[in-house]
Amino acid sequence: MSEKVEIKAMENGPLLISGQATVTDTDGNVSETQGSMVALCRCGQSANKPFCDGSHKNAGFEASETLITLQSV
C-alpha cells in the first residue's frame, strides 16, 4: 500500500508536499521526491523550478493558502 501524499499551500509561499511523490517535467524527465517533504514553486521565480528556492520572499509573491476548488484531473 502506498503512503498518503499531503499537499499544503503556504501563504505567500510554495506548495509543500509530504510523502513519496513523482515529479515529471515537460520534457518527460522523472524525479522521485527525496526525504519527507519537498516544496514546489508557485511564484515562478525559482532558479530550481519546479522546486522552491525561496525566491518568493524577494519577489513579493502574494497568494492565499486557501484552496477554492479541488478537481480531479
PyMOL Python script that loads the backbone (N, CA, C, O; Angstrom):
from pymol import cmd

cmd.read_pdbstr("""\
ATOM      1  N   MET A   1       0.838  -1.177   0.000  1.00  0.00           N
ATOM      2  CA  MET A   1       0.000   0.000   0.000  1.00  0.00           C
ATOM      3  C   MET A   1       0.883   1.241   0.000  1.00  0.00           C
ATOM      4  O   MET A   1       1.853   1.309   0.756  1.00  0.00           O
ATOM      5  N   SER A   2       0.557   2.230  -0.845  1.00  0.00           N
ATOM      6  CA  SER A   2       1.394   3.418  -0.925  1.00  0.00           C
ATOM      7  C   SER A   2       1.087   4.411   0.187  1.00  0.00           C
ATOM      8  O   SER A   2      -0.017   4.466   0.728  1.00  0.00           O
ATOM      9  N   GLU A   3       2.100   5.181   0.496  1.00  0.00           N
ATOM     10  CA  GLU A   3       1.996   6.198   1.536  1.00  0.00           C
ATOM     11  C   GLU A   3       1.090   7.328   1.062  1.00  0.00           C
ATOM     12  O   GLU A   3       1.101   7.683  -0.117  1.00  0.00           O
ATOM     13  N   LYS A   4       0.317   7.884   1.963  1.00  0.00           N
ATOM     14  CA  LYS A   4      -0.552   9.015   1.654  1.00  0.00           C
ATOM     15  C   LYS A   4       0.309  10.245   1.382  1.00  0.00           C
ATOM     16  O   LYS A   4       1.243  10.537   2.128  1.00  0.00           O
ATOM     17  N   VAL A   5      -0.013  10.960   0.313  1.00  0.00           N
ATOM     18  CA  VAL A   5       0.676  12.199  -0.030  1.00  0.00           C
ATOM     19  C   VAL A   5      -0.196  13.365   0.404  1.00  0.00           C
ATOM     20  O   VAL A   5      -1.394  13.392   0.121  1.00  0.00           O
ATOM     21  N   GLU A   6       0.402  14.322   1.089  1.00  0.00           N
ATOM     22  CA  GLU A   6      -0.328  15.508   1.521  1.00  0.00           C
ATOM     23  C   GLU A   6       0.294  16.735   0.873  1.00  0.00           C
ATOM     24  O   GLU A   6       1.517  16.842   0.786  1.00  0.00           O
ATOM     25  N   ILE A   7      -0.549  17.665   0.415  1.00  0.00           N
ATOM     26  CA  ILE A   7      -0.090  18.905  -0.198  1.00  0.00           C
ATOM     27  C   ILE A   7      -0.662  20.065   0.604  1.00  0.00           C
ATOM     28  O   ILE A   7      -1.868  20.138   0.838  1.00  0.00           O
ATOM     29  N   LYS A   8       0.218  20.969   1.022  1.00  0.00           N
ATOM     30  CA  LYS A   8      -0.216  22.127   1.807  1.00  0.00           C
ATOM     31  C   LYS A   8       0.260  23.399   1.108  1.00  0.00           C
ATOM     32  O   LYS A   8       1.453  23.559   0.850  1.00  0.00           O
ATOM     33  N   ALA A   9      -0.673  24.301   0.804  1.00  0.00           N
ATOM     34  CA  ALA A   9      -0.332  25.590   0.216  1.00  0.00           C
ATOM     35  C   ALA A   9       0.068  26.539   1.336  1.00  0.00           C
ATOM     36  O   ALA A   9      -0.700  26.766   2.272  1.00  0.00           O
ATOM     37  N   MET A  10       1.271  27.090   1.236  1.00  0.00           N
ATOM     38  CA  MET A  10       1.758  28.037   2.235  1.00  0.00           C
ATOM     39  C   MET A  10       1.398  29.456   1.794  1.00  0.00           C
ATOM     40  O   MET A  10       1.582  29.812   0.630  1.00  0.00           O
ATOM     41  N   GLU A  11       0.888  30.261   2.718  1.00  0.00           N
ATOM     42  CA  GLU A  11       0.534  31.638   2.387  1.00  0.00           C
ATOM     43  C   GLU A  11       1.768  32.375   1.878  1.00  0.00           C
ATOM     44  O   GLU A  11       2.805  32.391   2.541  1.00  0.00           O
ATOM     45  N   ASN A  12       1.653  32.986   0.696  1.00  0.00           N
ATOM     46  CA  ASN A  12       2.743  33.732   0.065  1.00  0.00           C
ATOM     47  C   ASN A  12       3.996  32.891  -0.140  1.00  0.00           C
ATOM     48  O   ASN A  12       5.110  33.416  -0.136  1.00  0.00           O
ATOM     49  N   GLY A  13       3.815  31.581  -0.319  1.00  0.00           N
ATOM     50  CA  GLY A  13       4.960  30.693  -0.492  1.00  0.00           C
ATOM     51  C   GLY A  13       4.639  29.483  -1.345  1.00  0.00           C
ATOM     52  O   GLY A  13       3.683  29.495  -2.120  1.00  0.00           O
ATOM     53  N   PRO A  14       5.440  28.438  -1.199  1.00  0.00           N
ATOM     54  CA  PRO A  14       5.332  27.262  -2.058  1.00  0.00           C
ATOM     55  C   PRO A  14       4.217  26.308  -1.649  1.00  0.00           C
ATOM     56  O   PRO A  14       3.524  26.514  -0.652  1.00  0.00           O
ATOM     57  N   LEU A  15       4.068  25.264  -2.447  1.00  0.00           N
ATOM     58  CA  LEU A  15       3.247  24.121  -2.076  1.00  0.00           C
ATOM     59  C   LEU A  15       4.176  23.117  -1.419  1.00  0.00           C
ATOM     60  O   LEU A  15       5.186  22.736  -2.010  1.00  0.00           O
ATOM     61  N   LEU A  16       3.857  22.683  -0.213  1.00  0.00           N
ATOM     62  CA  LEU A  16       4.661  21.683   0.483  1.00  0.00           C
ATOM     63  C   LEU A  16       4.027  20.317   0.273  1.00  0.00           C
ATOM     64  O   LEU A  16       2.842  20.124   0.547  1.00  0.00           O
ATOM     65  N   ILE A  17       4.817  19.375  -0.214  1.00  0.00           N
ATOM     66  CA  ILE A  17       4.336  18.013  -0.449  1.00  0.00           C
ATOM     67  C   ILE A  17       5.053  17.088   0.515  1.00  0.00           C
ATOM     68  O   ILE A  17       6.281  17.004   0.518  1.00  0.00           O
ATOM     69  N   SER A  18       4.269  16.389   1.337  1.00  0.00           N
ATOM     70  CA  SER A  18       4.865  15.394   2.239  1.00  0.00           C
ATOM     71  C   SER A  18       4.426  14.021   1.776  1.00  0.00           C
ATOM     72  O   SER A  18       3.292  13.837   1.335  1.00  0.00           O
ATOM     73  N   GLY A  19       5.315  13.071   1.877  1.00  0.00           N
ATOM     74  CA  GLY A  19       5.069  11.727   1.382  1.00  0.00           C
ATOM     75  C   GLY A  19       5.822  11.515   0.085  1.00  0.00           C
ATOM     76  O   GLY A  19       6.350  12.469  -0.486  1.00  0.00           O
ATOM     77  N   GLN A  20       5.880  10.292  -0.387  1.00  0.00           N
ATOM     78  CA  GLN A  20       6.597   9.951  -1.614  1.00  0.00           C
ATOM     79  C   GLN A  20       5.796  10.413  -2.825  1.00  0.00           C
ATOM     80  O   GLN A  20       4.621  10.071  -2.954  1.00  0.00           O
ATOM     81  N   ALA A  21       6.422  11.192  -3.721  1.00  0.00           N
ATOM     82  CA  ALA A  21       5.745  11.679  -4.916  1.00  0.00           C
ATOM     83  C   ALA A  21       6.693  11.615  -6.104  1.00  0.00           C
ATOM     84  O   ALA A  21       7.913  11.637  -5.941  1.00  0.00           O
ATOM     85  N   THR A  22       6.122  11.536  -7.294  1.00  0.00           N
ATOM     86  CA  THR A  22       6.879  11.552  -8.533  1.00  0.00           C
ATOM     87  C   THR A  22       6.599  12.871  -9.244  1.00  0.00           C
ATOM     88  O   THR A  22       5.444  13.260  -9.421  1.00  0.00           O
ATOM     89  N   VAL A  23       7.673  13.558  -9.651  1.00  0.00           N
ATOM     90  CA  VAL A  23       7.538  14.814 -10.381  1.00  0.00           C
ATOM     91  C   VAL A  23       8.051  14.577 -11.797  1.00  0.00           C
ATOM     92  O   VAL A  23       9.169  14.096 -11.984  1.00  0.00           O
ATOM     93  N   THR A  24       7.226  14.918 -12.804  1.00  0.00           N
ATOM     94  CA  THR A  24       7.608  14.772 -14.203  1.00  0.00           C
ATOM     95  C   THR A  24       7.572  16.143 -14.857  1.00  0.00           C
ATOM     96  O   THR A  24       6.557  16.836 -14.788  1.00  0.00           O
ATOM     97  N   ASP A  25       8.689  16.547 -15.501  1.00  0.00           N
ATOM     98  CA  ASP A  25       8.716  17.856 -16.161  1.00  0.00           C
ATOM     99  C   ASP A  25       8.176  17.754 -17.589  1.00  0.00           C
ATOM    100  O   ASP A  25       7.812  16.668 -18.040  1.00  0.00           O
ATOM    101  N   THR A  26       8.124  18.878 -18.295  1.00  0.00           N
ATOM    102  CA  THR A  26       7.543  18.903 -19.638  1.00  0.00           C
ATOM    103  C   THR A  26       8.368  18.127 -20.659  1.00  0.00           C
ATOM    104  O   THR A  26       7.858  17.785 -21.725  1.00  0.00           O
ATOM    105  N   ASP A  27       9.626  17.845 -20.354  1.00  0.00           N
ATOM    106  CA  ASP A  27      10.460  17.031 -21.236  1.00  0.00           C
ATOM    107  C   ASP A  27      10.339  15.543 -20.941  1.00  0.00           C
ATOM    108  O   ASP A  27      10.953  14.718 -21.618  1.00  0.00           O
ATOM    109  N   GLY A  28       9.538  15.199 -19.920  1.00  0.00           N
ATOM    110  CA  GLY A  28       9.351  13.796 -19.562  1.00  0.00           C
ATOM    111  C   GLY A  28      10.361  13.269 -18.560  1.00  0.00           C
ATOM    112  O   GLY A  28      10.368  12.076 -18.258  1.00  0.00           O
ATOM    113  N   ASN A  29      11.224  14.152 -18.036  1.00  0.00           N
ATOM    114  CA  ASN A  29      12.192  13.734 -17.015  1.00  0.00           C
ATOM    115  C   ASN A  29      11.446  13.488 -15.708  1.00  0.00           C
ATOM    116  O   ASN A  29      10.652  14.319 -15.269  1.00  0.00           O
ATOM    117  N   VAL A  30      11.709  12.336 -15.094  1.00  0.00           N
ATOM    118  CA  VAL A  30      11.003  11.932 -13.884  1.00  0.00           C
ATOM    119  C   VAL A  30      11.947  11.972 -12.698  1.00  0.00           C
ATOM    120  O   VAL A  30      13.094  11.532 -12.784  1.00  0.00           O
ATOM    121  N   SER A  31      11.448  12.511 -11.578  1.00  0.00           N
ATOM    122  CA  SER A  31      12.224  12.587 -10.349  1.00  0.00           C
ATOM    123  C   SER A  31      11.337  12.149  -9.189  1.00  0.00           C
ATOM    124  O   SER A  31      10.186  12.575  -9.086  1.00  0.00           O
ATOM    125  N   GLU A  32      11.866  11.309  -8.328  1.00  0.00           N
ATOM    126  CA  GLU A  32      11.162  10.895  -7.109  1.00  0.00           C
ATOM    127  C   GLU A  32      11.573  11.835  -5.989  1.00  0.00           C
ATOM    128  O   GLU A  32      12.751  12.171  -5.863  1.00  0.00           O
ATOM    129  N   THR A  33      10.618  12.264  -5.174  1.00  0.00           N
ATOM    130  CA  THR A  33      10.955  13.131  -4.050  1.00  0.00           C
ATOM    131  C   THR A  33      11.857  12.372  -3.080  1.00  0.00           C
ATOM    132  O   THR A  33      11.719  11.163  -2.895  1.00  0.00           O
ATOM    133  N   GLN A  34      12.760  13.092  -2.481  1.00  0.00           N
ATOM    134  CA  GLN A  34      13.688  12.530  -1.502  1.00  0.00           C
ATOM    135  C   GLN A  34      13.348  13.103  -0.137  1.00  0.00           C
ATOM    136  O   GLN A  34      13.002  14.280  -0.034  1.00  0.00           O
ATOM    137  N   GLY A  35      13.438  12.313   0.891  1.00  0.00           N
ATOM    138  CA  GLY A  35      13.140  12.796   2.227  1.00  0.00           C
ATOM    139  C   GLY A  35      11.650  12.830   2.478  1.00  0.00           C
ATOM    140  O   GLY A  35      10.872  12.239   1.729  1.00  0.00           O
ATOM    141  N   SER A  36      11.251  13.518   3.531  1.00  0.00           N
ATOM    142  CA  SER A  36       9.847  13.501   3.933  1.00  0.00           C
ATOM    143  C   SER A  36       9.034  14.658   3.370  1.00  0.00           C
ATOM    144  O   SER A  36       7.805  14.622   3.436  1.00  0.00           O
ATOM    145  N   MET A  37       9.693  15.709   2.804  1.00  0.00           N
ATOM    146  CA  MET A  37       8.949  16.860   2.317  1.00  0.00           C
ATOM    147  C   MET A  37       9.701  17.536   1.171  1.00  0.00           C
ATOM    148  O   MET A  37      10.932  17.565   1.152  1.00  0.00           O
ATOM    149  N   VAL A  38       8.941  18.079   0.218  1.00  0.00           N
ATOM    150  CA  VAL A  38       9.505  18.849  -0.881  1.00  0.00           C
ATOM    151  C   VAL A  38       8.618  20.075  -1.087  1.00  0.00           C
ATOM    152  O   VAL A  38       7.411  20.016  -0.854  1.00  0.00           O
ATOM    153  N   ALA A  39       9.218  21.190  -1.526  1.00  0.00           N
ATOM    154  CA  ALA A  39       8.472  22.431  -1.749  1.00  0.00           C
ATOM    155  C   ALA A  39       8.473  22.756  -3.240  1.00  0.00           C
ATOM    156  O   ALA A  39       9.530  22.827  -3.867  1.00  0.00           O
ATOM    157  N   LEU A  40       7.275  22.954  -3.803  1.00  0.00           N
ATOM    158  CA  LEU A  40       7.137  23.319  -5.210  1.00  0.00           C
ATOM    159  C   LEU A  40       6.861  24.806  -5.342  1.00  0.00           C
ATOM    160  O   LEU A  40       6.040  25.361  -4.612  1.00  0.00           O
ATOM    161  N   CYS A  41       7.553  25.453  -6.280  1.00  0.00           N
ATOM    162  CA  CYS A  41       7.435  26.888  -6.516  1.00  0.00           C
ATOM    163  C   CYS A  41       6.054  27.252  -7.037  1.00  0.00           C
ATOM    164  O   CYS A  41       5.506  26.565  -7.899  1.00  0.00           O
ATOM    165  N   ARG A  42       5.491  28.344  -6.508  1.00  0.00           N
ATOM    166  CA  ARG A  42       4.251  28.922  -7.046  1.00  0.00           C
ATOM    167  C   ARG A  42       4.483  30.305  -7.615  1.00  0.00           C
ATOM    168  O   ARG A  42       3.626  30.811  -8.340  1.00  0.00           O
ATOM    169  N   CYS A  43       5.616  30.941  -7.314  1.00  0.00           N
ATOM    170  CA  CYS A  43       5.828  32.324  -7.733  1.00  0.00           C
ATOM    171  C   CYS A  43       6.412  32.442  -9.141  1.00  0.00           C
ATOM    172  O   CYS A  43       6.309  33.499  -9.764  1.00  0.00           O
ATOM    173  N   GLY A  44       7.020  31.378  -9.644  1.00  0.00           N
ATOM    174  CA  GLY A  44       7.621  31.407 -10.970  1.00  0.00           C
ATOM    175  C   GLY A  44       9.028  31.978 -11.013  1.00  0.00           C
ATOM    176  O   GLY A  44       9.607  32.085 -12.094  1.00  0.00           O
ATOM    177  N   GLN A  45       9.596  32.348  -9.875  1.00  0.00           N
ATOM    178  CA  GLN A  45      10.908  32.990  -9.828  1.00  0.00           C
ATOM    179  C   GLN A  45      12.056  32.049  -9.467  1.00  0.00           C
ATOM    180  O   GLN A  45      13.218  32.448  -9.547  1.00  0.00           O
ATOM    181  N   SER A  46      11.763  30.833  -9.079  1.00  0.00           N
ATOM    182  CA  SER A  46      12.798  29.898  -8.635  1.00  0.00           C
ATOM    183  C   SER A  46      13.785  29.583  -9.752  1.00  0.00           C
ATOM    184  O   SER A  46      13.393  29.409 -10.906  1.00  0.00           O
ATOM    185  N   ALA A  47      15.051  29.513  -9.409  1.00  0.00           N
ATOM    186  CA  ALA A  47      16.083  29.102 -10.355  1.00  0.00           C
ATOM    187  C   ALA A  47      16.163  27.576 -10.412  1.00  0.00           C
ATOM    188  O   ALA A  47      16.930  27.024 -11.201  1.00  0.00           O
ATOM    189  N   ASN A  48      15.388  26.903  -9.593  1.00  0.00           N
ATOM    190  CA  ASN A  48      15.414  25.441  -9.491  1.00  0.00           C
ATOM    191  C   ASN A  48      14.008  24.871  -9.736  1.00  0.00           C
ATOM    192  O   ASN A  48      13.599  23.927  -9.061  1.00  0.00           O
ATOM    193  N   LYS A  49      13.269  25.440 -10.698  1.00  0.00           N
ATOM    194  CA  LYS A  49      11.901  25.004 -10.968  1.00  0.00           C
ATOM    195  C   LYS A  49      11.868  23.523 -11.301  1.00  0.00           C
ATOM    196  O   LYS A  49      12.776  23.039 -11.977  1.00  0.00           O
ATOM    197  N   PRO A  50      10.881  22.799 -10.866  1.00  0.00           N
ATOM    198  CA  PRO A  50       9.657  23.248 -10.228  1.00  0.00           C
ATOM    199  C   PRO A  50       9.780  23.391  -8.718  1.00  0.00           C
ATOM    200  O   PRO A  50       8.781  23.624  -8.038  1.00  0.00           O
ATOM    201  N   PHE A  51      10.982  23.256  -8.189  1.00  0.00           N
ATOM    202  CA  PHE A  51      11.172  23.302  -6.740  1.00  0.00           C
ATOM    203  C   PHE A  51      11.417  24.730  -6.253  1.00  0.00           C
ATOM    204  O   PHE A  51      11.996  25.550  -6.966  1.00  0.00           O
ATOM    205  N   CYS A  52      10.978  25.009  -5.055  1.00  0.00           N
ATOM    206  CA  CYS A  52      11.125  26.327  -4.447  1.00  0.00           C
ATOM    207  C   CYS A  52      12.566  26.526  -3.977  1.00  0.00           C
ATOM    208  O   CYS A  52      13.170  25.631  -3.386  1.00  0.00           O
ATOM    209  N   ASP A  53      13.108  27.725  -4.252  1.00  0.00           N
ATOM    210  CA  ASP A  53      14.427  28.074  -3.722  1.00  0.00           C
ATOM    211  C   ASP A  53      14.368  29.307  -2.820  1.00  0.00           C
ATOM    212  O   ASP A  53      15.402  29.877  -2.473  1.00  0.00           O
ATOM    213  N   GLY A  54      13.152  29.715  -2.444  1.00  0.00           N
ATOM    214  CA  GLY A  54      12.980  30.860  -1.553  1.00  0.00           C
ATOM    215  C   GLY A  54      12.859  32.194  -2.274  1.00  0.00           C
ATOM    216  O   GLY A  54      12.749  33.231  -1.621  1.00  0.00           O
ATOM    217  N   SER A  55      12.878  32.196  -3.608  1.00  0.00           N
ATOM    218  CA  SER A  55      12.820  33.437  -4.378  1.00  0.00           C
ATOM    219  C   SER A  55      11.547  34.233  -4.145  1.00  0.00           C
ATOM    220  O   SER A  55      11.536  35.445  -4.360  1.00  0.00           O
ATOM    221  N   HIS A  56      10.472  33.582  -3.712  1.00  0.00           N
ATOM    222  CA  HIS A  56       9.206  34.278  -3.477  1.00  0.00           C
ATOM    223  C   HIS A  56       9.352  35.390  -2.436  1.00  0.00           C
ATOM    224  O   HIS A  56       8.618  36.378  -2.468  1.00  0.00           O
ATOM    225  N   LYS A  57      10.286  35.225  -1.531  1.00  0.00           N
ATOM    226  CA  LYS A  57      10.477  36.227  -0.471  1.00  0.00           C
ATOM    227  C   LYS A  57      10.929  37.564  -1.045  1.00  0.00           C
ATOM    228  O   LYS A  57      10.434  38.613  -0.634  1.00  0.00           O
ATOM    229  N   ASN A  58      11.867  37.535  -1.992  1.00  0.00           N
ATOM    230  CA  ASN A  58      12.377  38.772  -2.601  1.00  0.00           C
ATOM    231  C   ASN A  58      11.482  39.273  -3.728  1.00  0.00           C
ATOM    232  O   ASN A  58      11.532  40.452  -4.077  1.00  0.00           O
ATOM    233  N   ALA A  59      10.665  38.391  -4.302  1.00  0.00           N
ATOM    234  CA  ALA A  59       9.810  38.757  -5.433  1.00  0.00           C
ATOM    235  C   ALA A  59       8.521  39.443  -4.995  1.00  0.00           C
ATOM    236  O   ALA A  59       7.801  39.999  -5.825  1.00  0.00           O
ATOM    237  N   GLY A  60       8.224  39.406  -3.696  1.00  0.00           N
ATOM    238  CA  GLY A  60       6.981  39.999  -3.207  1.00  0.00           C
ATOM    239  C   GLY A  60       5.759  39.180  -3.592  1.00  0.00           C
ATOM    240  O   GLY A  60       4.658  39.718  -3.712  1.00  0.00           O
ATOM    241  N   PHE A  61       5.950  37.884  -3.784  1.00  0.00           N
ATOM    242  CA  PHE A  61       4.856  36.997  -4.175  1.00  0.00           C
ATOM    243  C   PHE A  61       3.775  36.976  -3.103  1.00  0.00           C
ATOM    244  O   PHE A  61       4.062  36.844  -1.913  1.00  0.00           O
ATOM    245  N   GLU A  62       2.531  37.108  -3.543  1.00  0.00           N
ATOM    246  CA  GLU A  62       1.403  37.050  -2.623  1.00  0.00           C
ATOM    247  C   GLU A  62       0.378  36.054  -3.146  1.00  0.00           C
ATOM    248  O   GLU A  62      -0.048  36.143  -4.298  1.00  0.00           O
ATOM    249  N   ALA A  63      -0.015  35.112  -2.308  1.00  0.00           N
ATOM    250  CA  ALA A  63      -1.045  34.137  -2.662  1.00  0.00           C
ATOM    251  C   ALA A  63      -1.638  33.580  -1.382  1.00  0.00           C
ATOM    252  O   ALA A  63      -0.957  33.431  -0.367  1.00  0.00           O
ATOM    253  N   SER A  64      -2.882  33.289  -1.456  1.00  0.00           N
ATOM    254  CA  SER A  64      -3.588  32.709  -0.317  1.00  0.00           C
ATOM    255  C   SER A  64      -3.220  31.245  -0.168  1.00  0.00           C
ATOM    256  O   SER A  64      -2.812  30.596  -1.131  1.00  0.00           O
ATOM    257  N   GLU A  65      -3.363  30.737   1.020  1.00  0.00           N
ATOM    258  CA  GLU A  65      -3.182  29.302   1.242  1.00  0.00           C
ATOM    259  C   GLU A  65      -4.511  28.568   1.111  1.00  0.00           C
ATOM    260  O   GLU A  65      -4.566  27.352   1.293  1.00  0.00           O
ATOM    261  N   THR A  66      -5.581  29.295   0.798  1.00  0.00           N
ATOM    262  CA  THR A  66      -6.911  28.718   0.696  1.00  0.00           C
ATOM    263  C   THR A  66      -7.131  28.108  -0.681  1.00  0.00           C
ATOM    264  O   THR A  66      -6.895  28.755  -1.701  1.00  0.00           O
ATOM    265  N   LEU A  67      -7.588  26.853  -0.703  1.00  0.00           N
ATOM    266  CA  LEU A  67      -7.948  26.206  -1.952  1.00  0.00           C
ATOM    267  C   LEU A  67      -9.399  26.525  -2.250  1.00  0.00           C
ATOM    268  O   LEU A  67     -10.278  26.253  -1.432  1.00  0.00           O
ATOM    269  N   ILE A  68      -9.656  27.098  -3.410  1.00  0.00           N
ATOM    270  CA  ILE A  68     -11.021  27.487  -3.766  1.00  0.00           C
ATOM    271  C   ILE A  68     -11.824  26.273  -4.206  1.00  0.00           C
ATOM    272  O   ILE A  68     -12.935  26.060  -3.722  1.00  0.00           O
ATOM    273  N   THR A  69     -11.283  25.482  -5.109  1.00  0.00           N
ATOM    274  CA  THR A  69     -11.950  24.256  -5.548  1.00  0.00           C
ATOM    275  C   THR A  69     -10.907  23.163  -5.704  1.00  0.00           C
ATOM    276  O   THR A  69      -9.732  23.449  -5.937  1.00  0.00           O
ATOM    277  N   LEU A  70     -11.310  21.966  -5.583  1.00  0.00           N
ATOM    278  CA  LEU A  70     -10.434  20.820  -5.767  1.00  0.00           C
ATOM    279  C   LEU A  70     -11.059  19.951  -6.835  1.00  0.00           C
ATOM    280  O   LEU A  70     -12.175  19.457  -6.674  1.00  0.00           O
ATOM    281  N   GLN A  71     -10.329  19.766  -7.936  1.00  0.00           N
ATOM    282  CA  GLN A  71     -10.850  18.982  -9.044  1.00  0.00           C
ATOM    283  C   GLN A  71      -9.874  17.864  -9.376  1.00  0.00           C
ATOM    284  O   GLN A  71      -8.659  18.048  -9.306  1.00  0.00           O
ATOM    285  N   SER A  72     -10.404  16.722  -9.733  1.00  0.00           N
ATOM    286  CA  SER A  72      -9.578  15.611 -10.194  1.00  0.00           C
ATOM    287  C   SER A  72      -9.231  15.829 -11.656  1.00  0.00           C
ATOM    288  O   SER A  72     -10.021  16.393 -12.413  1.00  0.00           O
ATOM    289  N   VAL A  73      -8.053  15.382 -12.048  1.00  0.00           N
ATOM    290  CA  VAL A  73      -7.628  15.504 -13.437  1.00  0.00           C
ATOM    291  C   VAL A  73      -7.875  14.195 -14.154  1.00  0.00           C
ATOM    292  O   VAL A  73      -7.586  14.079 -15.344  1.00  0.00           O
TER     293      VAL A  73
END
""", "prot")
cmd.dss("prot")
cmd.show_as("cartoon", "prot")
cmd.util.cbc("prot")
cmd.orient("prot")
